[in-house]
């Protein structure tokens, strides 16, 4: 695939499951071109990034969808760059104590892959296992999908809404 969309997050911890929920919604409601794939990677992105780093065949675009706590309005959707990944999220992006943010930077700089990180401000991340998004985050899913669609439009990638 030349374009990859990764939905990241732990579905067992409330709003942290936003990325996987977005990818599930995207795959259910939109038809992506043959060279574009949206994957619900939950907490396994570090292995995928490592495989991409050592692969001969690399995509030209990676879009990462995740939930973050950046002190903004709950449900707010925005884009961050690699250097803005919150320290609390670095554990999600770590592989054997080597942060996957380093792998992302390597993929961007060395392999010339365009890396885009789209995030949503969480409302609640529980301290203990508590599955399910807050209503605020559920409401943000279609908006995030529209943002992904607009981003793909910038790359002349036609995404069609299923009927």
Secondary structure, 3 states (H helix, E strand, C coil): CCEEEEEECCCCEHHHHHHHHHHHHHHHHEECCCCEEEEEEECCHHHHHHHHHHCCCCCCEEEEEEEECCCCCCCCEEEECHHHCCHHHHCCCEECCEEHHHHHHHHHHCCCCEEEEEEEECCCCCCCCECCCCHHHHHHHHHHHHHHHHHHHHCCCCCEECC
